[in-house]
């Protein structure tokens, strides 16, 4: 094999290069070109971000979505000057592929606090499990409920970048976005 055979790009490698360039252009479009993807993974918050917009007062607002295969949480967040506020957290369960709102916790002028949001999310889920069990006439030990709450919440906070993340659940992002 000659050296030119090693350095001459094949048609297949040219196609791969063209395809990867298209991917880069979709991820990072030129200034003035609209993005095709409407949501992004934010590793620091462990949630999908979507519906970002600047409100009439000039402040950024966005929605965030955390989920596992059984539940989902949507956060509505606002930025005012250099401060970030949480507007509300909504818990959803699923009826087939349809998200069903279970509970919404609204905040009033509350700084965004990750520990507070996780705690509120756990409380909302715990109340939902307890009330659902009660309507079903089932009694469960508080420790069992707490274990299930922790398992589901941990699933919602799982990193998309983990190798064992179930990428089949990505359709949920699009379903819950609407």
C-alpha positions as CSV (number, residue, x, y, z in Angstrom):
1,X,0.0,0.0,0.0
2,X,1.4,3.4,-0.9
3,X,1.4,6.4,1.2
4,X,-1.0,8.2,-1.1
5,X,-3.6,5.5,-0.6
6,X,-3.5,6.1,3.1
7,X,-4.0,9.9,2.8
8,X,-6.5,10.1,0.0
9,X,-10.0,10.4,1.4
10,X,-12.5,7.8,0.2
11,X,-16.0,8.7,-0.9
12,X,-17.3,7.2,2.3
13,X,-15.1,9.3,4.5
14,X,-16.0,12.4,2.5
15,X,-19.7,11.6,3.1
16,X,-19.0,11.2,6.8
17,X,-17.2,14.5,6.9
18,X,-20.1,16.2,5.1
19,X,-22.7,14.6,7.5
20,X,-20.7,15.6,10.6
21,X,-20.4,19.2,9.3
22,X,-24.2,19.3,8.9
23,X,-24.6,18.1,12.5
24,X,-22.2,20.8,13.7
25,X,-24.2,23.4,11.7
26,X,-27.5,22.1,13.4
27,X,-25.9,22.3,16.9
28,X,-24.2,25.6,16.3
29,X,-26.0,27.5,13.4
30,X,-24.5,30.7,12.0
31,X,-25.7,33.9,13.6
32,X,-29.1,34.7,12.1
33,X,-29.9,31.1,11.3
34,X,-32.7,29.6,13.4
35,X,-31.9,26.4,15.4
36,X,-33.7,23.2,14.5
37,X,-33.4,21.6,17.9
38,X,-35.8,23.2,20.4
39,X,-34.4,21.7,23.7
40,X,-31.0,21.2,25.3
41,X,-29.7,19.0,28.1
42,X,-28.3,21.1,31.0
43,X,-26.0,18.8,33.0
44,X,-25.6,21.3,35.9
45,X,-29.3,21.3,36.5
46,X,-29.8,17.7,35.3
47,X,-32.8,18.7,33.2
48,X,-33.9,19.4,29.6
49,X,-34.3,23.1,28.8
50,X,-36.9,24.3,26.3
51,X,-39.2,27.2,25.5
52,X,-36.7,29.9,26.3
53,X,-37.9,33.4,25.6
54,X,-37.4,37.0,26.7
55,X,-40.6,38.4,28.2
56,X,-42.0,41.9,27.6
57,X,-40.0,43.2,30.5
58,X,-36.7,42.0,28.9
59,X,-36.1,39.1,31.3
60,X,-35.2,35.5,30.3
61,X,-37.7,32.8,31.1
62,X,-37.5,29.0,30.3
63,X,-39.0,25.7,31.2
64,X,-37.0,22.7,32.5
65,X,-38.0,19.1,32.3
66,X,-36.8,16.2,34.5
67,X,-38.3,12.7,34.1
68,X,-38.0,9.0,34.4
69,X,-40.3,6.4,32.8
70,X,-43.0,6.8,35.4
71,X,-43.2,10.6,36.3
72,X,-42.0,14.0,35.1
73,X,-41.4,17.4,36.7
74,X,-41.6,20.7,34.8
75,X,-40.0,23.8,36.3
76,X,-40.7,27.3,35.1
77,X,-37.8,29.6,35.8
78,X,-37.3,33.3,35.4
79,X,-34.2,35.5,35.4
80,X,-34.4,39.0,36.6
81,X,-31.2,41.1,36.3
82,X,-28.6,38.7,37.7
83,X,-31.0,36.6,39.9
84,X,-32.8,33.4,39.0
85,X,-36.2,32.6,40.4
86,X,-38.4,29.5,40.4
87,X,-42.0,30.2,39.4
88,X,-43.4,26.7,39.8
89,X,-42.8,23.0,39.8
90,X,-45.4,20.7,38.2
91,X,-45.6,16.9,38.8
92,X,-46.9,14.8,35.9
93,X,-47.8,11.1,35.8
94,X,-48.5,9.2,32.6
95,X,-51.7,7.8,31.1
96,X,-50.3,5.8,28.3
97,X,-48.2,8.3,26.4
98,X,-50.2,11.3,27.7
99,X,-48.8,13.3,30.6
100,X,-51.4,14.1,33.3
101,X,-50.8,16.9,35.7
102,X,-50.9,15.7,39.3
103,X,-49.9,18.7,41.3
104,X,-48.4,22.2,40.8
105,X,-46.5,24.0,43.5
106,X,-46.3,27.8,42.8
107,X,-43.6,30.0,44.3
108,X,-43.8,33.7,45.0
109,X,-40.5,35.6,44.5
110,X,-38.4,32.6,45.5
111,X,-34.7,32.4,44.5
112,X,-33.9,29.3,42.5
113,X,-32.6,26.8,45.0
114,X,-31.8,23.2,43.8
115,X,-32.2,21.6,47.2
116,X,-35.5,23.4,47.8
117,X,-36.9,22.3,44.4
118,X,-35.8,18.7,45.0
119,X,-37.4,18.7,48.4
120,X,-40.7,20.2,47.1
121,X,-40.6,17.6,44.3
122,X,-40.2,14.8,46.8
123,X,-43.1,16.2,48.9
124,X,-45.4,16.5,45.9
125,X,-44.6,12.9,44.9
126,X,-45.0,11.6,48.4
127,X,-48.5,13.3,48.7
128,X,-49.5,11.8,45.4
129,X,-48.5,8.3,46.3
130,X,-50.1,8.5,49.7
131,X,-53.4,9.9,48.3
132,X,-53.5,7.3,45.5
133,X,-52.8,4.4,47.9
134,X,-55.6,5.8,50.1
135,X,-58.1,5.9,47.3
136,X,-57.2,2.3,46.4
137,X,-57.7,1.2,50.0
138,X,-54.0,0.2,50.3
139,X,-51.9,0.8,53.4
140,X,-48.1,1.2,53.0
141,X,-45.5,1.8,55.6
142,X,-44.0,5.4,55.4
143,X,-40.5,3.8,54.8
144,X,-41.8,2.0,51.7
145,X,-43.3,5.2,50.4
146,X,-40.1,7.1,51.1
147,X,-38.0,4.4,49.3
148,X,-40.2,4.6,46.2
149,X,-40.1,8.4,46.3
150,X,-36.3,8.4,46.5
151,X,-36.1,5.8,43.6
152,X,-38.3,7.8,41.3
153,X,-36.7,11.2,42.2
154,X,-33.2,9.7,41.7
155,X,-34.4,8.5,38.3
156,X,-35.5,12.0,37.3
157,X,-32.1,13.4,38.3
158,X,-30.2,10.8,36.3
159,X,-27.7,12.3,34.0
160,X,-28.4,12.1,30.2
161,X,-24.7,11.7,29.8
162,X,-24.5,8.5,31.8
163,X,-23.8,5.5,29.6
164,X,-26.8,3.6,30.9
165,X,-29.3,6.4,30.3
166,X,-32.4,5.0,28.5
167,X,-32.3,7.1,25.3
168,X,-35.6,5.5,24.2
169,X,-37.2,7.9,26.7
170,X,-36.1,10.9,24.6
171,X,-39.5,11.0,22.9
172,X,-40.9,12.1,26.3
173,X,-39.0,15.4,25.9
174,X,-41.0,16.2,22.8
175,X,-44.3,14.8,24.2
176,X,-44.0,16.8,27.4
177,X,-42.8,19.9,25.7
178,X,-46.2,20.4,24.0
